[in-house]
């Protein structure tokens, strides 16, 4: 559980002070010849990130969205703002359905390369809601489906590692970047004391609406740590990025306290600025498994680096792998993990 020091560091340092003082330079490198995927790309941080990638001249950017109509609107917005001359596509991806994640991953396999994937899609629902798959919505979208997609993208990312460097271009290894949150460091995550963590997360009687979003983002950190050490992730830079507090549609369904809503109005950045931190995670030479905030590696809640923290991470991962294996057995997800 987060200590008083963790909470103080997050609220004062990673939130208030960071929001007031952080400045991000805009990268100048050309991404010509490279292919990128951005999930949740029709609005907010995802749209802003895709716009940055277009301005950096990526050859192909795939907008992965639940609503194709909104995705096409986002595509037109990017084209108007950037005069992008590369390939800009809209692909369907519903993170509330494991089958959609698997279908999207199969389509990705038809690409000749994948230089980076920003797993940015996320929700924060008001109260208890479940997906068509029967899981609490915030947890499935932010954690379970995000982890599944991360694993299923590894084969193509690994094949990209083996490709020759692009001519007249700096070496940038393939990146798998998950949009996390500094809120992970103050998550209570009481479910970790249960015999089955995932079952507890999907038990309405144990549901804590205020804690669900930060806990779902804590799972992103678990996922990045476990994926980073897989054989098919060798040569791939895996990280999780806290983009800071931004104006976006994410809190639209969240039941946030008045003080939190006030802080957002006062301190939040435009999405175009927060997306620069995700862009940094998608391009920078950081150690795999890093937690990034304000364009540099940051420490996490103290308990995460203890033996207990590692045990919880291992248990949660094993349960997720078993779930994915059962939900989408045709993807051979376990074979990818055990390669």
N, C-alpha and C positions, 0 to 999 in steps of 0.2 A: 504494500500500500504506500502511496505517496507520503513522504515526510513533510513536515512544516517547511523545511528548507526547499524541497522540491516545489511545493506550491508557491512559496515566495519567489523562487527563481523564475517560475513560469509566469506568474502574474506581473511581477515587477520588471524582470529582465527580458523574458522572451515575448512579453505582450506590450506593456506600456512603454518601456524604454526603447525596445526594438522598433516599435511602430513609429516612434517620434524621431529616431535618429538614423535608421538604416537607409542607405542610398545604394542603388544597384546600377552598375554600368551596363549598358546594352552591348551584348557581344557583336563583334564585327566579322567573325569568320564566315566564309561561304560554305554552305552545306550542299553544294551542287553534287549531284550523283547519288545522294543519300535518300533513304526512305524512312518516314516516321509515321507512327500511329499515335493519335491522341484520343482517349476515351472521354466521354462526357464533353464533347467538343462543340456542342451547339450553343453554349452559353458560358458566362463567367470565366473562370481560370482556364478552362479547356479551350474556349474560343480565343482567348487572349494568347495562349501558348501557340495554338495553330497559326495565329496571325504572325507571331514572332518568327516561327519556322518558315513561313512563306517569305517574310522580309529577308531572311538569311539565305534565300534561294535554294531551299531543299528541292530536290527534283520531284519528290512525291510525298504528299501529306494525305493521310487517310483520317477522316473525321468519323469516329465510331460513336454512333448515337442511337438512342432508343426510338426516337421519332424522326423518320426520314424527312418529313416536311420541314421540321425545324432545322435539321441538318442541312438541307438545301438552302434555307434562308441564311444560315451561318456561312455556307460556302460563298454565296453571293456577297455577303458582307466582307469576307476576306478578300475576294477578288477586287471589289471596289476600293478597298483601303490600300491594297498592296500592288495591284496590277500584276499579280502572280502569273508567271508563264509556265510553271511546272504542272504536274498532274495533281489535282485536288479532288479527292473522291469522298463520297458519303457512303458508309457501310452501316448496316443495321447491327446493333448490339444492345440487347436488353439484359442488364446485369441482374435483374430480378428473376432470371430463368437460367438455370445451369445449361439447358439444352441450347439456348441462344449463344452462350459463351463458347460452347463446343463447336457450334456451327460457324461462328465467327473465326475461331482458331483454324478450322479446316480451310476457310477461305484465305486466311493469312498464309497458309502453307503454299499457296499458288504463287506467291511473290518470289522474286529472284533474290531479294535481300531485305533485311530489316535492321536499320542502323539505330533505331531507338523506339521505345514504346513508353509513353507516359500514361500510366494507369491512374487516371484522374477522376473518373466517374464516382460520384458519391452522393448520398442523401442524408438528411437528418429529419426523421419523421416526428410528428406530434403524436405521442401516445403509442399504443400497441397496434401494429399493422403487420400482416403477413403477406408473403409473396405467393404466386401460384405454386411454387415448390413447397410451401408450408413453413418457411422460415421467417423469423422476424425481419422486416424489410431492411432496416438500417444495417443489421448485422450481415445479411446475405450480400447486399450490394457492396458495402464498404469493405468487407473482410472475406467472406467465403468465395464469392465470385471473383473478386480481385485476385485472390491467391490462386484460384484455378486458372484464370487467364495468364497469370505470371508463369505458371508451370508450362502451360500449353504453348506459349510463345518461345520457350527455350530452344527447341530444335532448330528453328529458323535463325534465331539470334546466334546460335553456335555455328551454323553454316556460314553466317556472315563473318564471324571471327576468322574463318579460314580463307576468306576471299583476299585477293591482293589489294593493297592500299590503292585508293583512287588516285589517278595521276594529278599532279599539281595541287595536292590537298594534304593538309596536316593529318596525322594519324589520330583518329578518334575511334576507340573501340565501341562496339554496340553497347547500348545502355538500356537497362530496364529500371525505370524510375516510377515509384509509387507516391502519389500525393498523400502525405500523412498530415499530422497536426501536432502542434505542441501540447494540445490537450491530452495526448497519450501519457504525459508525465504526471498528470493529476487524476488519472482514472482510478476509481476505487476497485473495480473489477473483482467484486466479491465472489463471482462465479468460479474463480480459480481454486477455491477451496472445496468445490463439489467433486464427486467421484467422476462425473462426465461433464467436462466443461461446456461442450457444445449443446448438450441437452439442457443444461442450466441456462445457457444464453437464450434458448428457445422456449423457456418456461415463463409464461405470462405472469405467474405469481411471484417470480423473482425479478421481474422487469423494473429497472430504474431508468425512467425516461431521461433524466438529466445526465446520467452516467453512460448511457448507451453509445452516444457518438464518440466520446473520448476512448471508450473501451474498444469500439470497432476500429479506431485508428491505432490503438495499441497492437491490435492483431496485424495491421500493416507492417509494423516494426518486426513482429515475430516472423512474418512471411519473408521480409527482406533478408533477415538473418539466416533463415533456413534455406531459402532459394540460392543465396550467394555461395553456399558451399557445395552445391550439387555439381556433379561432373559436367553436365551440359551448360552450366553457368560459368565455367572456367574461361577466362578471356572476356566475359561479359561484365560490365560494371553494373552492379545491382545496388540501388539505394532507395531510401525513403526521405521525402522532402517535406518539411513544414513550410508552406508558402506564406505564413503570417496571416494576419487578420485582414480580410479583403471584402469589399462590397461585391456580393454575388447573390444568386438565387438560392444558395444552399440552405440558409436558415428559414426559408419561406414556410416550411412546415414544422419547424422546431419551436417548442414551447420554451423560449428563453426568458430568464429573469429580466426584470426591467433594467437592472444595473448593467447586465451584459449587453442588452440592446443599446443602451446609452453609450457604452464603450465602443461598440461597433460604429455607431454614427459618428463618434468623435475621432476615433483613431484609425478606422479601416482605410486601407489603400484601394485605389482602383485596381481592377483585376489585371490590367496590363502591367502593373508593377509587381504584384504578387507572382504573376506567371514568370517573371524573370528569374525568380528563385528556382522554380521547377525547370526552366530552361538550363540554368546552371547545373542542376542535378543530371540533366539529360546529356550534357556535353562535357562536363568537367572530369578531370583525372582524379577521382576520389577513390579511396579504398572500397572494395565491394562490401556491402552490408552496412555502409555508413548511414548515420542519421544526420541530415543536413538542415540547417536553418540559417538564414542570413548569409547565404553563399559560403558557408564553412561548416565543418563537422562540429557537432554539439554533443554534450553529454546527455544522458537520459536519466529518468528517475533512478535513484540509488538501488532500489530493490531489484531492478532488472538485471543488474550485473552480479547478483548474488547466486549462490547455488539454488536457492528456491526459485529465483527468476528463470534460471536456465531449465529447471525441471518443469516449470509451468509452460515455458515456450515449447519444450519437447513434447509435452502431453498435448497441448493445443494443436501442434503440427501433426502429430500422429492421428489425432481424431479427424482433422481436416482431410488428410490423405485418404483415410478410410471412407469418409463421406464422399469425396470426389470419385473414388474408385467405384462406389456403389451407384452414384447418380449418373455418371457418364462413363460406363465401363468400356465403350467402344473407342474412347480416346487413348487408351493405354496410358493413363496418367501415371500409374505406378511404375510402368516401364521407363517413362521419362525421368521420374524421380530416382529410380534405382540404376539408371544407365551408368 
